[in-house]
């Protein structure tokens, strides 16, 4: 018999937690404070390297193109800046450009290449500014997040801790940069399954951001949401829901009722309620998220089939198989179009439709869905609806149909 237990939704760390690739600040450093002592002073240090303004303009253009997701134009701008920096022996500007190439590789999912470029940029920054400088901290952060994207969370922790140590030394422990590092470290520890360690880091980041920006700020709301997602992973659903209520209230005050952050908070709240067995309340939150997505993006946005699958799974958990099948079917049709035939969302829909049909005694239709799911599983490594053993489900259907 096919099991009917609902698999835990795969809810990852939000973008606010994993801050990803950063660009260095190219602003001139603040002047040193005047010396107020009568003791003999050491000889003055050599002046810090200064970026060439024309090369700096090219680099800034490259980062603007990265933000606009025009990666080809960004690459061209960075290559120009690197070539110009080589001609003028401007090591800082070259480091900025190389870091930018790393950011492009990150945006393309080419993380090994990104790590190579970031490592090169780090060496250039250290040659120009010494080992413990804020630009190296940014590059170390970028290397750490790239390793995390590759699934090597232990290496990520090493680089992120080094970045945090530099920022604390340069800026002090209450600087916003420290909050960025703490959030990324928290994400890495989540990847290692060390939730208590992650919670401690995320709470420290939240305190820094609240002290820096006040309570009505997007980063503070994101911190609450990130904490909730880790608490969900720990099974502390009531604590998670409290954090999510705080995040949702802040997002609505900041952005209004129909913003993408509001939709995502509602979706995670739906998951949290689902895990507590509060399925109708979960559906209510999922449907609110779906309505916002449709109002913002239309009916064919990639988030729509995800929301539909979530609603379907809640109906399934209540043994409302007809309603579940209806939503899985809609998610399947749209998912194939906007996410591709091999998407994990499509696989969820196929398995869900198979289970819904099996549970209603429609074994032939169930068999068709499970066989399609089996074919898709051979093409993807995504572990979705893993409580449904597709091979066993197919065998059960055939037994019911007298085919074996």
N, C-alpha and C positions, 0 to 999 in steps of 0.2 A: 504494500500500500504506500502511496506517496505521502510523505510527511506534510503536515499543514502548519508547522511552526514557522513563524515569520522571522526572516533573517534581519539582523540589525542593519539599518541603513548605513552606508559608508559616508560619514560626514567628516570631511577633512578640516584642517585648520584654515581659517579664512585669510583673505589677502592681507588683512590688517596685521595678522600675526607674522606671516612670512613676508617680510618687507622686500625681499629679493634684491636684485642688482641695484646698486646706487652709483651715482656719479659724484665725483669730487667737487667741492666748492672751489671756484677759481677766484674768489674775492681776495683782495689783499689782506694779509693778517693785520690785526690791530697793533698799534705801536706799543712798545714795552713801556710799563709805568716808569716814572722818574725814580732814580735812585736816591733814597733819603738816608744816607749814612755817611759818616766822615771817614770810614775806613778806606784804605787803599783798595781801589777796584782792579779786577783783572783786566787784561787788555781786551778791547772790544772784539766780539766775534765777527767773522766775515758776514756781510749782508746776505740775507736769505735769497735764493734764486727768484727771479721775477719772470713771469710768463710774457711772451711776446703778444701784444694785444691783437695783432692780425691773426695769429695762429689760434689764440684764445677764441676769437669770433668764429673761426671754422669749427673748433671743437664744440662750442655752444650750439652751433647749427646742427651738428651731428646728434647731440643729445636731444635737441628739439625734434628731429626726425624720428629718433627712437620712441619718444613719447607719443608721436603721431603714428607710430607703427609703420612708417615708411623706411623699412630696414635697408633697402638697397641704396636709397639716398643718404641714409645715415652712414653706411659703410664708405660711400664715396667721400663724404665730408671728413670722416675720421682718417681715411688713407691720405687725403690731401694734408690734413693737419700734421700727421706723423712725418710725411715727407718734408714738409716745411720746417718742422721742428728739428729733423736731422740736419738740414742745411744750416740752421742757425744755432745748433747745439743747445737747443732749449729742452732740457731733459724733463722738466715738469710738464710742459705741453705735450711732449711725446707720451709720457705716462698717462695723461688724461685721455689721449687718443687711443692708446692701447687698451685702457680700461673700457673705453666706449666700444671697441671691437668685441671685448669680452661680453658686454651687455647685449650686443647684437646676437652673439652666439647663444647666450642664455635665452633670449626671446625666441630663438629658433629651436630651442630644445637641444642644442649641441653643447652639452655641459662639459664634456672632456675638453673641447676646444676652448670653451669659456675659461676653464681653470688654467689652461696654458697661458692664455692672454692675461688673466688677472695676476698670475704669478710673475709674468714679465713686467707688468705695471708695478707690482709691489717692489721688485728689485730696482726699478727706475726711481720710484719715490724715495726709497731708502738711500739710494746713492745721492739724491739731491738734498734730502731733508734729514737724514739720519733714521735709525731703526724705528723709534717710537714717535711717529707723526700721525696726525689725524687722517691723512690720505691713505696711509697703509692700513689703518683700521677699517676704512671703507672697503678697500680691496680684500682684506681678510674676511670681512662680512660677506662679500660677494663670493669668495671661494667657498666659505662655509655653506652658504645657501645652495650653491651649485652641487656640492657633495650631498647635501640633503635631498636635492632633486634626483640625484642618482641612487638614493636609497642607502648611502653610507653615512648613517647618522653619527657614528663614532668620530669619523674624520670631521664632520660638520661641527661637532662640539669643540674639538681642538681649535679650529680656526676661529670660531665665534667667541670662545673664551679669550683668545689672544686679542681679538678686536675689542672686546669689552674692557680688558685690562688697559689697553692703550687709551681708550676713551676716558676711562676713570682717571688715569694719570694726567691726561691733557686737560680735560674739562671738569673733572670731579664726578662723584657718584650720582648726582641728581640732574645730570644733563639729559636732554631728550635723546641724544645719540645712544646713551646707555640703555634707555628704554627700548630702542630698536634692537640692540644686541640681545637684551634680555628676552624680548619676544621671540626672536629667531632661535635663541638657545632653548627656550621653552618648546618650540616646535620640534627641534632636534631631539629633545628628551622624550617628547611624546612618541616620536618615531622609534625610540628605544624601549617604549613601554614603561618609562619611569614617570608616571603621572604625578606623583607627589612632588618630585623634584621640579617638574614642569609648572605645577601650580604655584610653587614658591617663587619661581622666576617671573611668571606672568603677573603675580600680585605685586612684585617689586616694580615691574614696568608700569603697572596701572597706577601705583602711588606716584611715580615720577611724572607721568603724563597729567594726572589730576593736579599735582602741585604746580606744574608748568603752565597748563592751559585752563585749569578750572574744570568744573563738572560738565559744562555744556560744550563739549568738543567732540568731533568725530573719532579721534584717537581714543578718548576715554570710553566712548560707546563701544568701539571695536574691542578694547581691552575686556570689557564685560562679556562681550560675545565670545571672545577667544577662551576666557575662563569657563564659560558655559559649555563649550564644545569639549574641553578636556574633562570637565565634571561629568558630561554625558558618557565619555569613554570609560570613566571610572564607575559608572552606574549610579552616580549621585544626582538623580534626575530632578529632585525638588530644588536642590541648591542651584542646579543649572538653570531651571526655569526662572528662579528669582533673578539671576544675572541677566537672562534674556529679557525679562520684563523691563529691567533698567535700561538695557541697550535699546529696546524698541521704543520706550518713552523718549529717550534722547534722540534717536533717529527721526522720530515724528516731529519733535520740536525743532530740529535742525533743518529738515528737508521737506516736511509735510507728510501727508498720508500716503502718497503714491510715489515712493522713491524706491530704487532697487535695493537699498540697504534695509528698508522696511520690509520688502518682500522676502529677503533672505532671512531676516530675523524671525519673521512669521513662519517660514519654512522650517527653521531649526526648532522653533517652539513646537511645531506640529510633530516633529520627530521625537522631541522630549516627552510630549503627552502620549504619543504612540507607545513609547517604551514603558510607560506607566499603565498601559492598558486603557487609556482614556481615548478611545478611537474616534468617537464622534467629535470630541473637542479637537483632536488632531486634524480631522477632515475639515473642520471649520477654519483652522489656521492655514492648512494647505490651500484651501479654496480662496482665502483672502490673498495669499501669495500669488496664486494663479491669476486672479483678477488684476492685480497690480501689474504683473508681467505682461498680460494682454494689453492693458491700457498704455503701457510704456513702449512695447515692442511689436504689438500685433499678435496674430494667432499662430504664427509660424516661427517664433523665436526658439532657439535651442533649449531654453529653460522650460518651455511648455511641456514637452514630453516627460521631463524629469518630474515636474509637479503632478502630471496626470498619473504617472507610475506610483508616486507617493500616496495619492488619493486611493488608487486601486488597491494598494497593499493594506490600507486601513480598512476598506470595505471587505477585503479578503479575511482580515483578522476577525471580523464580526460574522464570518460565514455568509456574507452577502455576495455570493459568487456571481450573480448576474450583473450587479453594479460593478463589481471588480472587473469582470470580463469586458464590460463596456469601456471602462477607463483604460485598461491595458490595451485594448484594440485601438483606441484613439491614439494612445502613446506610441504604439507600434507604427501606425501609418505615418504619423508626423515624424517620429524618430528616424525612420529610414530616409526620409526626405532631407531633413536638416542636419542629421548627425552621421548619416551613412549606414549602409547595410550591416557593417561589422561593429557598430557601437555597443558598448555594454548596456546602454539604455534599451536598445533593441532586444538584447539577450534577456534582460529583466522582463520585458513585456512578453516575450515568447514563453518564458517559464511560467509567468503569472497566468497567461491565457491557458496554458496547458493544465495548470493546477485548477483553475476555475472550471474548465470543461470537465476534467476528471471528477471533481467534486460534485458536479451536476449529473454525472453518469454519461456524459458525452465522450465516450472513450476513443472513438475514431478521430474526432476533432482534436482531442487531447494528444493523441499519438502524433498527429501532423505537427502540432506545435512543439512537442518535445523533440521530435526528430530534427526540426529546423533549429531548435536550440542546441542540440548536439552538434550539428554541422557548424554552427557559429562558435561553439566552445573550442572547436579544433583550430580556430583562426585567432582567438584572443586569449590573453593570459588573465583577463579580468575575472576575479572571484566574486560573482554576483549570484544571489539566491542560492548560495552553496548548500543550504539545507535540502535542496532538491537534487538528488542524485539522478541526473538525466538518464543515464543508462538503465537504472532501476525503474525509473518512471516509465520508460519505453517498454520495459519488460512487463510491468504491471498492466499497462494498457493492452499489450498483446495477449496477456493471460485473460483479461476481461473479455477480449474479442474472440478468444479461442484460436488465436493464431500461433500458439506454441504450447 
